[in-house]
Amino acid sequence: MQATPTQTPARVLVIDEDPQSRCFLVDQIKALGQEPLAVPDSLAALNVMTYQAPDLILMACDGPDTAVYKSALRLVVANRARHASIPIIILSTTRDAFLWQLCMDDGIVGVLQKPVHAGKLEALLRVWLDLPLLAHDEPSEPDPPFETIYQWYQASQASLVEETRAFEQALAEHDKLSMAHFAHRAQGVAFSLGAHQAAELADRLEQAARGNLPWESKSIQETLAALKEAIARHFEESQRAGGTRSAGWLL
């Protein structure tokens, strides 16, 4: 069903580095009679937003990790700087996409898993572009794998501890490639939990494993110990605060 011809087309900013996926999204937007603006990354998106503010943003994120969060938050910050409220829909290849639900208050209004189901995408676009809904429209997405944010938070805490232990094991085996991988994963989970000190320490471990910082065994051990302490302290503070924090921690 095409949009009413007299209706001014909405501008939908598509951010996806995969040309095939980007083409699919563009076709879906055109099929609804709207105007797609397609770019490969968040920096190109900011350039587009300088000249023409979109009505909706579709952002593909293959994460979550710190770089991905920062990419999304660039758009959130840009929104706020312009005193705008542009809805952002996240598209992700992993079930970890549901981590984005915690960002709802920061402009992220929906999460779809890739490969994107055309019907679910259409339903979300109709809602957020204020287009007529069809009788067969589906829910935007099934319920998250966790019944409550608290359950998600517990699972994420366990994941952070797991990644840190995996890093420690890789360190014992002098496997720098795995160390960089697990430190990067730990950084991403810590960032999503709002454990910023832990995220910074994990980043320091990753950079050392990648050779971007001097490799000193004593310093690595001290940073790892500090990471464990920062994680434990964050968990204690979050329990005192009631188990979870508001989505505002991401900024």
Disulfide bonds with the S-S distance in Angstrom:
none
